[in-house]
């Protein structure tokens, strides 16, 4: 799954276009590397979002359609 789509589906970023713009601006990192919107994620990848309050999380699962309540099951936040 593409990083921009994952960020939208998991509700970390509200809209896919905003997620794509964040990638283009260099605000999204996967496994320590700055990525473009087409970067393909896989379970176990560590993602860092540096928008507003930085957030770092590990991808647990990939699913195209999840409900609002289940969105948090797709990732695990690091402290």
MDTraj code that builds the backbone (N, CA, C; nanometers):
import mdtraj as md
import numpy as np

residues = "UNK UNK UNK UNK UNK UNK UNK UNK UNK UNK UNK UNK UNK UNK UNK UNK UNK UNK UNK UNK UNK UNK UNK UNK UNK UNK UNK UNK UNK UNK UNK UNK UNK UNK UNK UNK UNK UNK UNK UNK UNK UNK UNK UNK UNK UNK UNK UNK UNK UNK UNK UNK UNK UNK UNK UNK UNK UNK UNK UNK UNK UNK UNK UNK UNK UNK UNK UNK UNK UNK UNK UNK UNK UNK UNK UNK UNK UNK UNK".split()
xyz = np.array([
    [0.0837, -0.1172, 0.0000],
    [0.0000, 0.0000, 0.0000],
    [0.0887, 0.1243, 0.0000],
    [0.0470, 0.2231, -0.0750],
    [0.1225, 0.3488, -0.0816],
    [0.1156, 0.4222, 0.0530],
    [0.2221, 0.4966, 0.0848],
    [0.2283, 0.5682, 0.2125],
    [0.1182, 0.6726, 0.2236],
    [0.0888, 0.7447, 0.1160],
    [-0.0143, 0.8478, 0.1242],
    [-0.1524, 0.7867, 0.1516],
    [-0.1797, 0.6725, 0.0926],
    [-0.3074, 0.6052, 0.1166],
    [-0.3142, 0.5499, 0.2593],
    [-0.2035, 0.4921, 0.3080],
    [-0.2014, 0.4386, 0.4436],
    [-0.2270, 0.5485, 0.5465],
    [-0.1642, 0.6642, 0.5279],
    [-0.1823, 0.7733, 0.6236],
    [-0.3276, 0.8189, 0.6289],
    [-0.3960, 0.8150, 0.5155],
    [-0.5374, 0.8517, 0.5114],
    [-0.6252, 0.7427, 0.5723],
    [-0.6040, 0.6174, 0.5314],
    [-0.6857, 0.5058, 0.5814],
    [-0.6707, 0.4903, 0.7325],
    [-0.5499, 0.5085, 0.7830],
    [-0.5259, 0.4941, 0.9266],
    [-0.5672, 0.6178, 1.0060],
    [-0.6097, 0.7204, 0.9352],
    [-0.6571, 0.8462, 0.9937],
    [-0.5485, 0.9220, 1.0701],
    [-0.4246, 0.9039, 1.0288],
    [-0.3158, 0.9831, 1.0861],
    [-0.3173, 1.1219, 1.0221],
    [-0.3449, 1.1255, 0.8919],
    [-0.3644, 1.2505, 0.8189],
    [-0.5027, 1.2427, 0.7548],
    [-0.5776, 1.3521, 0.7629],
    [-0.7175, 1.3513, 0.7221],
    [-0.7419, 1.3214, 0.5746],
    [-0.6636, 1.3832, 0.4867],
    [-0.6867, 1.3660, 0.3433],
    [-0.5629, 1.3132, 0.2727],
    [-0.5853, 1.2357, 0.1682],
    [-0.4751, 1.1760, 0.0926],
    [-0.3908, 1.2831, 0.0234],
    [-0.4539, 1.3886, -0.0258],
    [-0.3774, 1.4948, -0.0916],
    [-0.2850, 1.5649, 0.0068],
    [-0.3289, 1.5822, 0.1292],
    [-0.2451, 1.6432, 0.2328],
    [-0.1279, 1.5504, 0.2644],
    [-0.1537, 1.4201, 0.2697],
    [-0.0472, 1.3226, 0.2940],
    [0.0550, 1.3254, 0.1803],
    [0.0075, 1.3336, 0.0566],
    [0.0981, 1.3391, -0.0587],
    [0.1808, 1.4671, -0.0562],
    [0.1197, 1.5787, -0.0207],
    [0.1925, 1.7052, -0.0115],
    [0.2975, 1.7000, 0.0991],
    [0.2659, 1.6345, 0.2105],
    [0.3612, 1.6202, 0.3209],
    [0.4816, 1.5376, 0.2760],
    [0.4572, 1.4333, 0.1975],
    [0.5669, 1.3517, 0.1444],
    [0.6551, 1.4356, 0.0521],
    [0.5906, 1.5101, -0.0368],
    [0.6654, 1.5941, -0.1306],
    [0.7464, 1.7019, -0.0591],
    [0.6979, 1.7473, 0.0551],
    [0.7671, 1.8511, 0.1325],
    [0.8758, 1.7934, 0.2226],
    [0.8926, 1.6608, 0.2228],
    [0.9978, 1.5990, 0.3034],
    [0.9619, 1.5822, 0.4499],
    [0.8346, 1.5727, 0.4815],
    [0.7899, 1.5615, 0.6212],
    [0.7624, 1.4178, 0.6643],
    [0.7693, 1.3212, 0.5707],
    [0.7389, 1.1813, 0.6008],
    [0.8638, 1.0966, 0.5790],
    [0.8971, 1.0140, 0.6781],
    [1.0135, 0.9264, 0.6711],
    [0.9694, 0.7827, 0.6963],
    [1.0249, 0.6898, 0.6198],
    [0.9994, 0.5473, 0.6402],
    [1.1345, 0.4808, 0.6601],
    [1.1514, 0.4151, 0.7733],
    [1.2777, 0.3492, 0.8088],
    [1.3959, 0.4450, 0.7972],
    [1.3747, 0.5695, 0.8390],
    [1.4814, 0.6690, 0.8406],
    [1.5071, 0.7391, 0.7087],
    [1.4334, 0.7068, 0.6041],
    [1.4525, 0.7695, 0.4729],
    [1.3333, 0.8567, 0.4365],
    [1.3627, 0.9721, 0.3806],
    [1.2565, 1.0588, 0.3306],
    [1.1930, 0.9926, 0.2099],
    [1.0596, 0.9934, 0.2012],
    [0.9919, 0.9190, 0.0949],
    [0.8982, 1.0072, 0.0129],
    [0.8641, 0.9551, -0.1037],
    [0.7654, 1.0175, -0.1917],
    [0.6314, 0.9481, -0.1686],
    [0.5216, 1.0056, -0.2180],
    [0.3884, 0.9482, -0.1936],
    [0.3707, 0.8049, -0.2438],
    [0.4460, 0.7645, -0.3439],
    [0.4298, 0.6297, -0.4014],
    [0.5080, 0.5223, -0.3266],
    [0.5769, 0.5580, -0.2191],
    [0.6529, 0.4596, -0.1410],
    [0.5590, 0.3498, -0.0921],
    [0.5972, 0.2249, -0.1155],
    [0.5137, 0.1112, -0.0769],
    [0.5504, 0.0666, 0.0647],
    [0.4504, 0.0612, 0.1513],
    [0.4697, 0.0175, 0.2895],
    [0.4484, -0.1320, 0.3026],
    [0.5104, -0.1879, 0.4067],
    [0.4865, -0.3274, 0.4421],
    [0.4836, -0.3348, 0.5951],
    [0.4190, -0.4346, 0.6514],
    [0.4160, -0.4469, 0.7968],
    [0.5579, -0.4511, 0.8545],
    [0.5783, -0.3803, 0.9631],
    [0.7089, -0.3734, 1.0273],
    [0.7847, -0.2455, 0.9950],
    [0.7415, -0.1712, 0.8948],
    [0.8074, -0.0448, 0.8611],
    [0.7851, 0.0564, 0.9728],
    [0.8877, 0.1372, 0.9999],
    [0.8782, 0.2440, 1.0993],
    [0.8588, 0.3747, 1.0243],
    [0.7503, 0.4436, 1.0550],
    [0.7144, 0.5677, 0.9856],
    [0.7230, 0.6829, 1.0842],
    [0.7793, 0.7937, 1.0373],
    [0.7860, 0.9148, 1.1182],
    [0.7197, 1.0274, 1.0406],
    [0.6223, 1.0920, 1.1032],
    [0.5498, 1.2035, 1.0419],
    [0.5904, 1.3295, 1.1174],
    [0.6526, 1.4230, 1.0475],
    [0.7010, 1.5464, 1.1103],
    [0.6130, 1.6647, 1.0700],
    [0.4864, 1.6541, 1.0974],
    [0.3895, 1.7618, 1.0754],
    [0.3339, 1.8022, 1.2100],
    [0.3421, 1.9300, 1.2436],
    [0.2929, 1.9722, 1.3751],
    [0.3675, 1.8988, 1.4843],
    [0.2972, 1.8176, 1.5600],
    [0.3593, 1.7338, 1.6621],
    [0.4116, 1.6068, 1.5956],
    [0.5428, 1.5839, 1.6008],
    [0.5973, 1.4632, 1.5362],
    [0.5404, 1.3350, 1.5960],
    [0.5179, 1.2364, 1.5121],
    [0.4670, 1.1075, 1.5554],
    [0.5486, 0.9980, 1.4867],
    [0.5817, 0.8949, 1.5634],
    [0.6587, 0.7818, 1.5111],
    [0.5822, 0.6545, 1.5437],
    [0.5647, 0.5688, 1.4435],
    [0.4873, 0.4477, 1.4640],
    [0.5369, 0.3352, 1.3750],
    [0.5006, 0.2126, 1.4123],
    [0.5314, 0.0934, 1.3339],
    [0.4032, 0.0450, 1.2683],
    [0.4128, 0.0110, 1.1405],
    [0.2978, -0.0407, 1.0669],
    [0.2744, -0.1847, 1.1113],
    [0.1530, -0.2147, 1.1589],
    [0.1197, -0.3497, 1.2036],
    [0.0451, -0.4281, 1.0968],
    [-0.0407, -0.3598, 1.0222],
    [-0.1225, -0.4271, 0.9202],
    [-0.1581, -0.3300, 0.8094],
    [-0.1886, -0.3845, 0.6938],
    [-0.2324, -0.3045, 0.5800],
    [-0.3724, -0.3494, 0.5423],
    [-0.4630, -0.2543, 0.5348],
    [-0.6010, -0.2855, 0.5002],
    [-0.6600, -0.1637, 0.4297],
    [-0.7174, -0.1854, 0.3114],
    [-0.7717, -0.0737, 0.2337],
    [-0.8922, -0.0077, 0.2980],
    [-0.9734, -0.0865, 0.3643],
    [-1.0958, -0.0324, 0.4226],
    [-1.1077, -0.0751, 0.5678],
    [-1.1001, 0.0235, 0.6543],
    [-1.1202, -0.0023, 0.7971],
    [-1.2141, 0.1040, 0.8519],
    [-1.2875, 0.0668, 0.9534],
    [-1.3764, 0.1620, 1.0189],
    [-1.2981, 0.2559, 1.1082],
    [-1.3658, 0.3600, 1.1505],
    [-1.3040, 0.4595, 1.2372],
    [-1.2491, 0.3965, 1.3653],
    [-1.3236, 0.3014, 1.4202],
    [-1.2829, 0.2375, 1.5453],
    [-1.1616, 0.1463, 1.5270],
    [-1.1476, 0.0869, 1.4090],
    [-1.0399, -0.0087, 1.3835],
    [-0.9146, 0.0537, 1.3240],
    [-0.9171, 0.1825, 1.2943],
    [-0.8027, 0.2479, 1.2288],
    [-0.6753, 0.2376, 1.3123],
    [-0.6882, 0.2432, 1.4427],
    [-0.5700, 0.2396, 1.5310],
    [-0.5076, 0.1005, 1.5382],
    [-0.5739, -0.0009, 1.4873],
    [-0.5157, -0.1355, 1.4888],
    [-0.4128, -0.1529, 1.3771],
    [-0.4040, -0.0561, 1.2865],
    [-0.3106, -0.0663, 1.1742],
    [-0.1679, -0.0274, 1.2124],
    [-0.1507, 0.0401, 1.3259],
    [-0.0173, 0.0875, 1.3651],
    [-0.0018, 0.0862, 1.5159],
    [0.1250, 0.0952, 1.5575],
    [0.1581, 0.1020, 1.7011],
    [0.2502, 0.2213, 1.7218],
    [0.2085, 0.3137, 1.8053],
    [0.2843, 0.4372, 1.8282],
    [0.4014, 0.4119, 1.9215],
    [0.5171, 0.4733, 1.8890],
    [0.6362, 0.4671, 1.9736],
    [0.6362, 0.5874, 2.0660],
    [0.6895, 0.5712, 2.1847],
    [0.7015, 0.6841, 2.2783],
    [0.8388, 0.7431, 2.2728],
])
top = md.Topology()
chain = top.add_chain()
for i, resn in enumerate(residues, 1):
    res = top.add_residue(resn, chain, resSeq=i)
    for name in ("N", "CA", "C"):
        top.add_atom(name, md.element.get_by_symbol(name[0]), res)
traj = md.Trajectory(xyz[None], top)
